[in-house]
Amino acid sequence: MENWKRAVIAGSVGTAVVLLMKRKRPAAVLAGGVGLAVLASEYPNQFGKIREELPSYVRQGTRFLDLAMQIGGKIEELAERRAARAFEELGEY
């Protein structure tokens, strides 16, 4: 890889991190995209494989988020029950 490509990738990643820390998410995504585009131009075959497998990654991520939401719902349900019991106990005193 040529030095200028390395510099562009490093600069765009660094810029994206700083922008994320400043809570400027759209600009960070744009800066990160520039680095990814340069990286993809250097390794087109590997990025082609990733692009082909992207739907399976999305499916797995969706399943993970569904599971996390179910767990969060159960935790919320248990917390409500516990709070209701605590109020009931306070009413007895």
Biopython code that builds the backbone (N, CA, C, O; Angstrom):
import numpy as np
from Bio.PDB.StructureBuilder import StructureBuilder

atoms = [
    (1, "MET", "N", (0.844, -1.171, 0.000)),
    (1, "MET", "CA", (0.000, 0.000, 0.000)),
    (1, "MET", "C", (0.892, 1.237, 0.000)),
    (1, "MET", "O", (1.913, 1.293, 0.685)),
    (2, "GLU", "N", (0.483, 2.206, -0.774)),
    (2, "GLU", "CA", (1.267, 3.433, -0.872)),
    (2, "GLU", "C", (1.112, 4.280, 0.393)),
    (2, "GLU", "O", (0.104, 4.211, 1.096)),
    (3, "ASN", "N", (2.142, 5.074, 0.652)),
    (3, "ASN", "CA", (2.147, 5.874, 1.884)),
    (3, "ASN", "C", (0.989, 6.859, 1.950)),
    (3, "ASN", "O", (0.429, 7.073, 3.025)),
    (4, "TRP", "N", (0.617, 7.463, 0.823)),
    (4, "TRP", "CA", (-0.463, 8.447, 0.857)),
    (4, "TRP", "C", (-1.790, 7.788, 1.218)),
    (4, "TRP", "O", (-2.643, 8.404, 1.857)),
    (5, "LYS", "N", (-1.959, 6.529, 0.804)),
    (5, "LYS", "CA", (-3.190, 5.821, 1.153)),
    (5, "LYS", "C", (-3.223, 5.533, 2.644)),
    (5, "LYS", "O", (-4.264, 5.657, 3.290)),
    (6, "ARG", "N", (-2.082, 5.150, 3.180)),
    (6, "ARG", "CA", (-2.015, 4.915, 4.625)),
    (6, "ARG", "C", (-2.328, 6.184, 5.395)),
    (6, "ARG", "O", (-3.034, 6.150, 6.404)),
    (7, "ALA", "N", (-1.799, 7.311, 4.914)),
    (7, "ALA", "CA", (-2.036, 8.590, 5.587)),
    (7, "ALA", "C", (-3.513, 8.971, 5.520)),
    (7, "ALA", "O", (-4.070, 9.451, 6.507)),
    (8, "VAL", "N", (-4.149, 8.766, 4.377)),
    (8, "VAL", "CA", (-5.568, 9.096, 4.250)),
    (8, "VAL", "C", (-6.407, 8.227, 5.176)),
    (8, "VAL", "O", (-7.318, 8.717, 5.844)),
    (9, "ILE", "N", (-6.094, 6.937, 5.214)),
    (9, "ILE", "CA", (-6.848, 6.023, 6.081)),
    (9, "ILE", "C", (-6.669, 6.408, 7.546)),
    (9, "ILE", "O", (-7.648, 6.520, 8.284)),
    (10, "ALA", "N", (-5.430, 6.611, 7.967)),
    (10, "ALA", "CA", (-5.169, 6.975, 9.362)),
    (10, "ALA", "C", (-5.817, 8.316, 9.712)),
    (10, "ALA", "O", (-6.397, 8.467, 10.788)),
    (11, "GLY", "N", (-5.719, 9.274, 8.815)),
    (11, "GLY", "CA", (-6.310, 10.587, 9.063)),
    (11, "GLY", "C", (-7.821, 10.537, 9.153)),
    (11, "GLY", "O", (-8.420, 11.188, 10.009)),
    (12, "SER", "N", (-8.435, 9.769, 8.276)),
    (12, "SER", "CA", (-9.896, 9.704, 8.300)),
    (12, "SER", "C", (-10.400, 8.956, 9.530)),
    (12, "SER", "O", (-11.426, 9.324, 10.102)),
    (13, "VAL", "N", (-9.691, 7.916, 9.937)),
    (13, "VAL", "CA", (-10.088, 7.196, 11.148)),
    (13, "VAL", "C", (-9.915, 8.089, 12.375)),
    (13, "VAL", "O", (-10.788, 8.132, 13.241)),
    (14, "GLY", "N", (-8.806, 8.791, 12.448)),
    (14, "GLY", "CA", (-8.583, 9.710, 13.563)),
    (14, "GLY", "C", (-9.613, 10.819, 13.608)),
    (14, "GLY", "O", (-10.116, 11.173, 14.674)),
    (15, "THR", "N", (-9.923, 11.364, 12.445)),
    (15, "THR", "CA", (-10.936, 12.413, 12.369)),
    (15, "THR", "C", (-12.298, 11.879, 12.798)),
    (15, "THR", "O", (-13.036, 12.553, 13.517)),
    (16, "ALA", "N", (-12.627, 10.672, 12.356)),
    (16, "ALA", "CA", (-13.912, 10.066, 12.725)),
    (16, "ALA", "C", (-14.010, 9.879, 14.234)),
    (16, "ALA", "O", (-15.064, 10.123, 14.822)),
    (17, "VAL", "N", (-12.929, 9.452, 14.857)),
    (17, "VAL", "CA", (-12.944, 9.251, 16.315)),
    (17, "VAL", "C", (-13.156, 10.578, 17.039)),
    (17, "VAL", "O", (-13.944, 10.659, 17.982)),
    (18, "VAL", "N", (-12.447, 11.614, 16.594)),
    (18, "VAL", "CA", (-12.594, 12.926, 17.232)),
    (18, "VAL", "C", (-14.014, 13.451, 17.051)),
    (18, "VAL", "O", (-14.603, 13.996, 17.985)),
    (19, "LEU", "N", (-14.564, 13.284, 15.847)),
    (19, "LEU", "CA", (-15.928, 13.746, 15.598)),
    (19, "LEU", "C", (-16.948, 12.966, 16.427)),
    (19, "LEU", "O", (-17.936, 13.534, 16.892)),
    (20, "LEU", "N", (-16.711, 11.675, 16.611)),
    (20, "LEU", "CA", (-17.606, 10.896, 17.467)),
    (20, "LEU", "C", (-17.553, 11.386, 18.904)),
    (20, "LEU", "O", (-18.580, 11.468, 19.579)),
    (21, "MET", "N", (-16.359, 11.710, 19.369)),
    (21, "MET", "CA", (-16.217, 12.209, 20.733)),
    (21, "MET", "C", (-16.897, 13.569, 20.897)),
    (21, "MET", "O", (-17.358, 13.908, 21.987)),
    (22, "LYS", "N", (-16.959, 14.347, 19.815)),
    (22, "LYS", "CA", (-17.642, 15.640, 19.857)),
    (22, "LYS", "C", (-19.131, 15.507, 19.565)),
    (22, "LYS", "O", (-19.838, 16.510, 19.463)),
    (23, "ARG", "N", (-19.610, 14.265, 19.430)),
    (23, "ARG", "CA", (-21.025, 13.954, 19.189)),
    (23, "ARG", "C", (-21.530, 14.500, 17.858)),
    (23, "ARG", "O", (-22.674, 14.938, 17.746)),
    (24, "LYS", "N", (-20.660, 14.466, 16.853)),
    (24, "LYS", "CA", (-21.040, 14.868, 15.496)),
    (24, "LYS", "C", (-21.037, 13.620, 14.629)),
    (24, "LYS", "O", (-20.163, 13.412, 13.786)),
    (25, "ARG", "N", (-22.050, 12.801, 14.870)),
    (25, "ARG", "CA", (-22.107, 11.472, 14.259)),
    (25, "ARG", "C", (-22.151, 11.478, 12.730)),
    (25, "ARG", "O", (-21.417, 10.701, 12.118)),
    (26, "PRO", "N", (-22.966, 12.307, 12.082)),
    (26, "PRO", "CA", (-22.984, 12.275, 10.609)),
    (26, "PRO", "C", (-21.627, 12.593, 9.984)),
    (26, "PRO", "O", (-21.217, 11.961, 9.010)),
    (27, "ALA", "N", (-20.943, 13.573, 10.552)),
    (27, "ALA", "CA", (-19.623, 13.925, 10.036)),
    (27, "ALA", "C", (-18.620, 12.790, 10.281)),
    (27, "ALA", "O", (-17.743, 12.542, 9.454)),
    (28, "ALA", "N", (-18.754, 12.108, 11.418)),
    (28, "ALA", "CA", (-17.865, 10.989, 11.733)),
    (28, "ALA", "C", (-18.080, 9.840, 10.757)),
    (28, "ALA", "O", (-17.124, 9.199, 10.321)),
    (29, "VAL", "N", (-19.342, 9.583, 10.415)),
    (29, "VAL", "CA", (-19.634, 8.515, 9.455)),
    (29, "VAL", "C", (-19.052, 8.868, 8.099)),
    (29, "VAL", "O", (-18.511, 8.001, 7.412)),
    (30, "LEU", "N", (-19.157, 10.119, 7.707)),
    (30, "LEU", "CA", (-18.602, 10.560, 6.427)),
    (30, "LEU", "C", (-17.078, 10.411, 6.408)),
    (30, "LEU", "O", (-16.511, 9.919, 5.432)),
    (31, "ALA", "N", (-16.425, 10.833, 7.478)),
    (31, "ALA", "CA", (-14.963, 10.727, 7.546)),
    (31, "ALA", "C", (-14.527, 9.262, 7.558)),
    (31, "ALA", "O", (-13.555, 8.903, 6.893)),
    (32, "GLY", "N", (-15.222, 8.428, 8.295)),
    (32, "GLY", "CA", (-14.905, 6.999, 8.307)),
    (32, "GLY", "C", (-15.145, 6.360, 6.951)),
    (32, "GLY", "O", (-14.413, 5.456, 6.547)),
    (33, "GLY", "N", (-16.163, 6.825, 6.252)),
    (33, "GLY", "CA", (-16.458, 6.305, 4.919)),
    (33, "GLY", "C", (-15.350, 6.586, 3.927)),
    (33, "GLY", "O", (-15.065, 5.768, 3.052)),
    (34, "VAL", "N", (-14.725, 7.744, 4.063)),
    (34, "VAL", "CA", (-13.594, 8.071, 3.182)),
    (34, "VAL", "C", (-12.472, 7.067, 3.394)),
    (34, "VAL", "O", (-11.900, 6.563, 2.427)),
    (35, "GLY", "N", (-12.153, 6.773, 4.647)),
    (35, "GLY", "CA", (-11.106, 5.792, 4.940)),
    (35, "GLY", "C", (-11.460, 4.413, 4.424)),
    (35, "GLY", "O", (-10.607, 3.713, 3.878)),
    (36, "LEU", "N", (-12.722, 4.015, 4.594)),
    (36, "LEU", "CA", (-13.152, 2.711, 4.081)),
    (36, "LEU", "C", (-13.093, 2.649, 2.564)),
    (36, "LEU", "O", (-12.754, 1.609, 1.999)),
    (37, "ALA", "N", (-13.419, 3.752, 1.898)),
    (37, "ALA", "CA", (-13.373, 3.772, 0.436)),
    (37, "ALA", "C", (-11.943, 3.605, -0.064)),
    (37, "ALA", "O", (-11.698, 2.881, -1.029)),
    (38, "VAL", "N", (-11.003, 4.275, 0.593)),
    (38, "VAL", "CA", (-9.599, 4.129, 0.197)),
    (38, "VAL", "C", (-9.116, 2.716, 0.468)),
    (38, "VAL", "O", (-8.396, 2.132, -0.343)),
    (39, "LEU", "N", (-9.509, 2.173, 1.599)),
    (39, "LEU", "CA", (-9.129, 0.799, 1.938)),
    (39, "LEU", "C", (-9.745, -0.194, 0.957)),
    (39, "LEU", "O", (-9.092, -1.160, 0.561)),
    (40, "ALA", "N", (-10.981, 0.034, 0.566)),
    (40, "ALA", "CA", (-11.650, -0.847, -0.387)),
    (40, "ALA", "C", (-10.992, -0.774, -1.758)),
    (40, "ALA", "O", (-10.957, -1.770, -2.481)),
    (41, "SER", "N", (-10.477, 0.381, -2.118)),
    (41, "SER", "CA", (-9.801, 0.493, -3.417)),
    (41, "SER", "C", (-8.486, -0.291, -3.423)),
    (41, "SER", "O", (-8.019, -0.715, -4.480)),
    (42, "GLU", "N", (-7.907, -0.479, -2.269)),
    (42, "GLU", "CA", (-6.656, -1.239, -2.165)),
    (42, "GLU", "C", (-6.918, -2.744, -2.124)),
    (42, "GLU", "O", (-6.137, -3.522, -2.672)),
    (43, "TYR", "N", (-8.004, -3.156, -1.485)),
    (43, "TYR", "CA", (-8.317, -4.579, -1.343)),
    (43, "TYR", "C", (-9.740, -4.869, -1.842)),
    (43, "TYR", "O", (-10.620, -5.170, -1.035)),
    (44, "PRO", "N", (-9.976, -4.786, -3.146)),
    (44, "PRO", "CA", (-11.345, -4.957, -3.656)),
    (44, "PRO", "C", (-11.898, -6.377, -3.481)),
    (44, "PRO", "O", (-13.100, -6.537, -3.272)),
    (45, "ASN", "N", (-11.060, -7.397, -3.560)),
    (45, "ASN", "CA", (-11.544, -8.777, -3.424)),
    (45, "ASN", "C", (-12.079, -9.058, -2.028)),
    (45, "ASN", "O", (-13.140, -9.662, -1.874)),
    (46, "GLN", "N", (-11.345, -8.620, -1.011)),
    (46, "GLN", "CA", (-11.777, -8.852, 0.360)),
    (46, "GLN", "C", (-13.074, -8.097, 0.657)),
    (46, "GLN", "O", (-13.955, -8.627, 1.334)),
    (47, "PHE", "N", (-13.197, -6.870, 0.158)),
    (47, "PHE", "CA", (-14.419, -6.115, 0.393)),
    (47, "PHE", "C", (-15.586, -6.697, -0.396)),
    (47, "PHE", "O", (-16.739, -6.581, 0.020)),
    (48, "GLY", "N", (-15.292, -7.321, -1.529)),
    (48, "GLY", "CA", (-16.341, -8.011, -2.281)),
    (48, "GLY", "C", (-16.912, -9.177, -1.493)),
    (48, "GLY", "O", (-18.122, -9.403, -1.493)),
    (49, "LYS", "N", (-16.034, -9.919, -0.820)),
    (49, "LYS", "CA", (-16.498, -11.029, 0.024)),
    (49, "LYS", "C", (-17.359, -10.516, 1.176)),
    (49, "LYS", "O", (-18.393, -11.101, 1.498)),
    (50, "ILE", "N", (-16.929, -9.434, 1.785)),
    (50, "ILE", "CA", (-17.692, -8.857, 2.898)),
    (50, "ILE", "C", (-19.058, -8.402, 2.408)),
    (50, "ILE", "O", (-20.069, -8.594, 3.085)),
    (51, "ARG", "N", (-19.079, -7.799, 1.230)),
    (51, "ARG", "CA", (-20.352, -7.322, 0.678)),
    (51, "ARG", "C", (-21.309, -8.485, 0.412)),
    (51, "ARG", "O", (-22.517, -8.352, 0.610)),
    (52, "GLU", "N", (-20.779, -9.612, -0.030)),
    (52, "GLU", "CA", (-21.622, -10.786, -0.271)),
    (52, "GLU", "C", (-22.169, -11.366, 1.035)),
    (52, "GLU", "O", (-23.291, -11.871, 1.068)),
    (53, "GLU", "N", (-21.387, -11.297, 2.101)),
    (53, "GLU", "CA", (-21.789, -11.867, 3.389)),
    (53, "GLU", "C", (-22.551, -10.884, 4.265)),
    (53, "GLU", "O", (-23.008, -11.254, 5.346)),
    (54, "LEU", "N", (-22.696, -9.652, 3.824)),
    (54, "LEU", "CA", (-23.356, -8.621, 4.623)),
    (54, "LEU", "C", (-24.776, -8.989, 5.048)),
    (54, "LEU", "O", (-25.131, -8.738, 6.200)),
    (55, "PRO", "N", (-25.606, -9.569, 4.180)),
    (55, "PRO", "CA", (-26.955, -9.933, 4.638)),
    (55, "PRO", "C", (-26.959, -10.900, 5.829)),
    (55, "PRO", "O", (-27.807, -10.789, 6.714)),
    (56, "SER", "N", (-26.021, -11.842, 5.851)),
    (56, "SER", "CA", (-25.985, -12.766, 6.991)),
    (56, "SER", "C", (-25.550, -12.044, 8.259)),
    (56, "SER", "O", (-26.026, -12.365, 9.348)),
    (57, "TYR", "N", (-24.645, -11.067, 8.129)),
    (57, "TYR", "CA", (-24.241, -10.279, 9.301)),
    (57, "TYR", "C", (-25.426, -9.485, 9.834)),
    (57, "TYR", "O", (-25.608, -9.372, 11.046)),
    (58, "VAL", "N", (-26.231, -8.937, 8.932)),
    (58, "VAL", "CA", (-27.395, -8.154, 9.349)),
    (58, "VAL", "C", (-28.399, -9.056, 10.053)),
    (58, "VAL", "O", (-28.965, -8.673, 11.077)),
    (59, "ARG", "N", (-28.625, -10.254, 9.512)),
    (59, "ARG", "CA", (-29.563, -11.190, 10.153)),
    (59, "ARG", "C", (-29.089, -11.549, 11.557)),
    (59, "ARG", "O", (-29.882, -11.568, 12.498)),
    (60, "GLN", "N", (-27.799, -11.831, 11.697)),
    (60, "GLN", "CA", (-27.270, -12.190, 13.015)),
    (60, "GLN", "C", (-27.391, -11.016, 13.983)),
    (60, "GLN", "O", (-27.739, -11.204, 15.149)),
    (61, "GLY", "N", (-27.107, -9.813, 13.506)),
    (61, "GLY", "CA", (-27.232, -8.635, 14.357)),
    (61, "GLY", "C", (-28.666, -8.394, 14.782)),
    (61, "GLY", "O", (-28.930, -8.004, 15.919)),
    (62, "THR", "N", (-29.598, -8.628, 13.856)),
    (62, "THR", "CA", (-31.012, -8.456, 14.179)),
    (62, "THR", "C", (-31.450, -9.466, 15.228)),
    (62, "THR", "O", (-32.186, -9.123, 16.154)),
    (63, "ARG", "N", (-31.004, -10.703, 15.087)),
    (63, "ARG", "CA", (-31.343, -11.720, 16.097)),
    (63, "ARG", "C", (-30.797, -11.335, 17.462)),
    (63, "ARG", "O", (-31.472, -11.501, 18.478)),
    (64, "PHE", "N", (-29.569, -10.820, 17.484)),
    (64, "PHE", "CA", (-28.946, -10.401, 18.733)),
    (64, "PHE", "C", (-29.743, -9.262, 19.374)),
    (64, "PHE", "O", (-29.982, -9.276, 20.582)),
    (65, "LEU", "N", (-30.157, -8.274, 18.567)),
    (65, "LEU", "CA", (-30.934, -7.167, 19.112)),
    (65, "LEU", "C", (-32.292, -7.629, 19.612)),
    (65, "LEU", "O", (-32.770, -7.142, 20.636)),
    (66, "ASP", "N", (-32.926, -8.567, 18.900)),
    (66, "ASP", "CA", (-34.200, -9.117, 19.365)),
    (66, "ASP", "C", (-34.039, -9.792, 20.715)),
    (66, "ASP", "O", (-34.863, -9.612, 21.612)),
    (67, "LEU", "N", (-32.976, -10.568, 20.856)),
    (67, "LEU", "CA", (-32.709, -11.239, 22.121)),
    (67, "LEU", "C", (-32.458, -10.222, 23.232)),
    (67, "LEU", "O", (-32.955, -10.378, 24.347)),
    (68, "ALA", "N", (-31.695, -9.194, 22.927)),
    (68, "ALA", "CA", (-31.416, -8.160, 23.925)),
    (68, "ALA", "C", (-32.700, -7.445, 24.347)),
    (68, "ALA", "O", (-32.873, -7.117, 25.521)),
    (69, "MET", "N", (-33.598, -7.204, 23.390)),
    (69, "MET", "CA", (-34.869, -6.562, 23.719)),
    (69, "MET", "C", (-35.735, -7.469, 24.591)),
    (69, "MET", "O", (-36.402, -6.992, 25.509)),
    (70, "GLN", "N", (-35.730, -8.765, 24.312)),
    (70, "GLN", "CA", (-36.491, -9.700, 25.126)),
    (70, "GLN", "C", (-35.959, -9.729, 26.555)),
    (70, "GLN", "O", (-36.729, -9.717, 27.515)),
    (71, "ILE", "N", (-34.644, -9.766, 26.684)),
    (71, "ILE", "CA", (-34.027, -9.773, 28.012)),
    (71, "ILE", "C", (-34.366, -8.477, 28.749)),
    (71, "ILE", "O", (-34.691, -8.500, 29.936)),
    (72, "GLY", "N", (-34.289, -7.340, 28.039)),
    (72, "GLY", "CA", (-34.635, -6.062, 28.650)),
    (72, "GLY", "C", (-36.083, -6.029, 29.109)),
    (72, "GLY", "O", (-36.389, -5.486, 30.170)),
    (73, "GLY", "N", (-36.979, -6.612, 28.309)),
    (73, "GLY", "CA", (-38.389, -6.674, 28.695)),
    (73, "GLY", "C", (-38.599, -7.501, 29.945)),
    (73, "GLY", "O", (-39.382, -7.134, 30.820)),
    (74, "LYS", "N", (-37.889, -8.631, 30.027)),
    (74, "LYS", "CA", (-38.003, -9.483, 31.224)),
    (74, "LYS", "C", (-37.484, -8.755, 32.453)),
    (74, "LYS", "O", (-38.087, -8.824, 33.524)),
    (75, "ILE", "N", (-36.363, -8.056, 32.297)),
    (75, "ILE", "CA", (-35.795, -7.317, 33.429)),
    (75, "ILE", "C", (-36.765, -6.224, 33.877)),
    (75, "ILE", "O", (-36.962, -6.016, 35.074)),
    (76, "GLU", "N", (-37.370, -5.529, 32.914)),
    (76, "GLU", "CA", (-38.336, -4.485, 33.249)),
    (76, "GLU", "C", (-39.538, -5.077, 33.981)),
    (76, "GLU", "O", (-40.023, -4.501, 34.955)),
    (77, "GLU", "N", (-40.011, -6.221, 33.513)),
    (77, "GLU", "CA", (-41.146, -6.895, 34.137)),
    (77, "GLU", "C", (-40.822, -7.288, 35.579)),
    (77, "GLU", "O", (-41.633, -7.090, 36.483)),
    (78, "LEU", "N", (-39.627, -7.847, 35.783)),
    (78, "LEU", "CA", (-39.224, -8.243, 37.133)),
    (78, "LEU", "C", (-39.083, -7.034, 38.051)),
    (78, "LEU", "O", (-39.441, -7.097, 39.227)),
    (79, "ALA", "N", (-38.557, -5.928, 37.508)),
    (79, "ALA", "CA", (-38.398, -4.720, 38.320)),
    (79, "ALA", "C", (-39.754, -4.163, 38.727)),
    (79, "ALA", "O", (-39.916, -3.686, 39.851)),
    (80, "GLU", "N", (-40.734, -4.218, 37.820)),
    (80, "GLU", "CA", (-42.076, -3.737, 38.163)),
    (80, "GLU", "C", (-42.693, -4.593, 39.266)),
    (80, "GLU", "O", (-43.309, -4.074, 40.197)),
    (81, "ARG", "N", (-42.521, -5.900, 39.152)),
    (81, "ARG", "CA", (-43.066, -6.791, 40.190)),
    (81, "ARG", "C", (-42.416, -6.512, 41.540)),
    (81, "ARG", "O", (-43.081, -6.477, 42.576)),
    (82, "ARG", "N", (-41.108, -6.315, 41.505)),
    (82, "ARG", "CA", (-40.390, -6.061, 42.753)),
    (82, "ARG", "C", (-40.841, -4.742, 43.374)),
    (82, "ARG", "O", (-41.005, -4.649, 44.590)),
    (83, "ALA", "N", (-41.041, -3.729, 42.543)),
    (83, "ALA", "CA", (-41.496, -2.439, 43.050)),
    (83, "ALA", "C", (-42.908, -2.552, 43.630)),
    (83, "ALA", "O", (-43.212, -1.954, 44.662)),
    (84, "ALA", "N", (-43.760, -3.318, 42.964)),
    (84, "ALA", "CA", (-45.127, -3.504, 43.456)),
    (84, "ALA", "C", (-45.111, -4.203, 44.815)),
    (84, "ALA", "O", (-45.857, -3.827, 45.720)),
    (85, "ARG", "N", (-44.261, -5.218, 44.955)),
    (85, "ARG", "CA", (-44.158, -5.917, 46.240)),
    (85, "ARG", "C", (-43.640, -4.988, 47.330)),
    (85, "ARG", "O", (-44.098, -5.042, 48.471)),
    (86, "ALA", "N", (-42.676, -4.129, 46.970)),
    (86, "ALA", "CA", (-42.123, -3.198, 47.961)),
    (86, "ALA", "C", (-43.194, -2.225, 48.436)),
    (86, "ALA", "O", (-43.264, -1.918, 49.627)),
    (87, "PHE", "N", (-44.034, -1.732, 47.517)),
    (87, "PHE", "CA", (-45.117, -0.827, 47.922)),
    (87, "PHE", "C", (-46.128, -1.556, 48.796)),
    (87, "PHE", "O", (-46.643, -0.985, 49.757)),
    (88, "GLU", "N", (-46.413, -2.805, 48.471)),
    (88, "GLU", "CA", (-47.330, -3.574, 49.280)),
    (88, "GLU", "C", (-46.799, -3.756, 50.692)),
    (88, "GLU", "O", (-47.548, -3.661, 51.664)),
    (89, "GLU", "N", (-45.501, -4.018, 50.800)),
    (89, "GLU", "CA", (-44.893, -4.189, 52.122)),
    (89, "GLU", "C", (-44.913, -2.886, 52.906)),
    (89, "GLU", "O", (-45.097, -2.897, 54.124)),
    (90, "LEU", "N", (-44.727, -1.764, 52.219)),
    (90, "LEU", "CA", (-44.776, -0.479, 52.907)),
    (90, "LEU", "C", (-46.184, -0.193, 53.414)),
    (90, "LEU", "O", (-46.343, 0.435, 54.460)),
    (91, "GLY", "N", (-47.192, -0.636, 52.701)),
    (91, "GLY", "CA", (-48.576, -0.417, 53.096)),
    (91, "GLY", "C", (-48.958, -1.215, 54.347)),
    (91, "GLY", "O", (-49.889, -0.848, 55.063)),
    (92, "GLU", "N", (-48.238, -2.298, 54.600)),
    (92, "GLU", "CA", (-48.538, -3.139, 55.758)),
    (92, "GLU", "C", (-48.057, -2.525, 57.053)),
    (92, "GLU", "O", (-48.570, -2.862, 58.120)),
    (93, "TYR", "N", (-47.083, -1.632, 56.988)),
    (93, "TYR", "CA", (-46.530, -1.054, 58.214)),
    (93, "TYR", "C", (-47.336, 0.084, 58.672)),
    (93, "TYR", "O", (-47.019, 0.696, 59.692)),
]
sb = StructureBuilder()
sb.init_structure("model")
sb.init_model(0)
sb.init_chain("A")
sb.init_seg("    ")
for serial, (resi, resn, name, xyz) in enumerate(atoms, 1):
    if name == "N":
        sb.init_residue(resn, " ", resi, " ")
    sb.init_atom(name, np.array(xyz, "f"), 0.0, 1.0, " ", f" {name:<3s}", serial, name[0])
structure = sb.get_structure()
